[in-house]
Amino acid sequence: MASHPSRANALSLALSLLSLSPPPHSHTPYHSEFTTPGLEKSYTLIGPQWDDIKRVSHEGKAGDVVILFDRNDKFLGVGLLSEKNGRIRVRVLSLKRVKVDQEWLTTRGIRAAQKRHFLFPNPGRTNAYRVVNGENDGLGGFVCDKYNDTLVIKLYSASWFRYLESMVDGLSSSIPGTNRVVLLLSRGLQGLSVEERNGYENAQTLRG
């Protein structure tokens, strides 16, 4: 029996908005590890578009914006440095020449939140869902879930500490009925010093 057109269209829209899978021939960097000379460690990035990575623009602190270059010193992408001893050194954000700053990152988070709220506008029927899904939303290492009136943010990269306040403000204002925001840290981040965590703690209540 043939599928009803409206149902097929709704399913297609839902999959697109949730970013459950990349489109054909997508260059979305789901794995942002890489191997390159000149850094303290070696990293392996999965995906054919990353075979020719040579270097990053500079070393620095977690959260610094860096540019990836290929073996011919041509632009490949833009990302955020993560913690130096972490398994993933750079979280790739874009394959385009964009100006990445606090406003740019927060806007991307807000757009992800608005997509999910569009799918689940009635809290009486669905009051728990993923608001931001890390790499699938172009925000590697940053995850946010909604549970009733609470947003739970989980970080997997120290890249996000310096942008966290702005992200919290943007996401909480984008999801109606948000009264509380809680922060969870990955095991790796919990092992960092207080200074490296910018003073943040696991299971810390950020709002409410």
N, C-alpha and C positions, 0 to 999 in steps of 0.2 A: 504494500500500500504506500502510495507516494506521501511524502512529508508535507504537512500544511505549510504554505509559503511563509505565513507570519511567524510560525514557530521556528522555521529554519532561519529566518532573518533575525529573530530574537536571540537564538543560540549563537549565530555568527557575531552579533553585536556583543554579547556577553563575553565570548572568548577573546574578542578584540580588546575590550575594556579591561579585562582582568589580566591580559598579557600572559595567558597560560602557556603559549608557545610562540616562538619567533616566526615571522613570515618566511617564505622560501628565500633562500640565499641571504638571510639576515646576517649582518655583521655585528649583532649585539654582543658585547664582551661579557658573557656569563661568567667566565673565569678570567680574573684580572691578575694572574700571576705571570711572571715572565723571567726569561733568562737573558742576562745582559752583562757584558764586562764592565768593570769599574765600580760595581757596588760591593757591599760587604758580603752578600750572600748570593746564591743562584736561585732563580725562580723559574717555574715552568708555566707558561700560559697556554691553555688549550684552545685551539682554533686556527684554521689555516691563515687567517689575516694577520696572525702574530708571529709567523715564522721568521720574519726579517727584522724583528725589533733589535736595535743596537744599543740604545741608551735612553735615559731620561734627562731632562733639561738640567736638573741639579738635585743634590741631596739636601735634606732639611729636616724639619720637625713634622710630626704627625699632623695632618690637616693642610699642609702646604700644597698648593696647586702646582703640578708638574706637567710637562709635555713629553710625550713619547715620540721617538724618532726611529726611522728604519736605518738599514745599513748604508743608505745613500744620504743620510741626514735629512730625509724628507719627513714631514709631519705625519703622524699616525693617529694620535688621540690625546685627550686631556684627562687627567685623573688627580686623585688626592693621595698623598703619601700616608701610609699607615704606620703602625709602630715598627721600629727597626728590627726587633726580634720576632716579629710575627711571620707567619707562613706566607702571607700575601703582603707585599711591600707597597703596591699601588692599586688603588681601586679606580678602575677606568670609568669615566662618567660620560664621555662623548667622543665620537669619532670625527666631530666637526670642530672648526676653530671657533670656540665660544669663550666668552669671558666668565669663568666660574668664580663666583663669590657667594657670600651669605644669601643675598637676595635670589640669585639664580638657583641655588640648592633648595631654598625654602619654597620657591615657586614650583619647582619640580615635585616636591613633596605634596604641596597643596593640590596640584593637578591629579596626582595619584589618588589622593583622598576623595576628591570630587568624583572621580570615575567610580569608585566603590560606593559612595553615597548615592549615586545615580541608580546603581543596581539594587541597593537595599535602602530605599527611602523610608520604609515603614518599620520603625523600631518595635512595633507590636507583633510583627511577624518574624523579623530577623534582627537581633541586637548584638550579634557577635560575628565578626568577619575580619579578614586581613585588610588593613588600610594601605600600608606600603609594603611591597614585597621585594625589598633589596634590589638585586641585579635586574630582576624583571621590570622594575620601574626606573632603571638607570641610577639607582642609589645604593651601590654595593656596600654591604655591611650595615645597612640601616633597615630595620623591620619594625612595623607598628601594627598592633592588633587592637580591635575594639571589643570590649566586653561590657555590654550595657552602657553605663555612663562613664566607663573608665577606658582610657587609652593606655596600652602597655607598649612601651618602646624598648626594643632589645637591640643593643649595639654589638657588632662583631668586629669593629675596627675603631682604633683610637682616632681615626680621621675625623670622626663626628663630634668629638667633645667640644671643640671651639664653636661649632655651629648649632649645638643642641638647643640652646635657649630660643633661637629664632625658629628652629624646626618645631619645637613644642608650641610656640605661639601660633604658628601658621596652621598646624594640624588641628589643634584644639578649637580654633576658630572656624575651621572648615567642616567639622563634624558636629552638627547640632546636638545639644544635650550632653556634651562632654563636661563633666564636673571634676574629673580626677585624671592625673597623668602619672604613671609609675615607670621608673627606669629599671631595666634589667641589663646586666653586663654578661658577656660570654666568659667562660672560664679563663680564657687568655687575658682578657681585659681586667678581670678581677685580680690577676697576678701582678698587674702594673703598680707602680708606686702611686701614692695619692697625687703627687705633682703631675705624673703622666696622665692621670685620669681627670685632671683639672678639678680635683676635689670631689668628683662624683662617686657615689657608692652604689653597689648592687642593691636592688629592691628599694631604692630611694624614691620617695614621693616628691614629684616635681611641681605638681599642682593639686589643689584640693586638700 
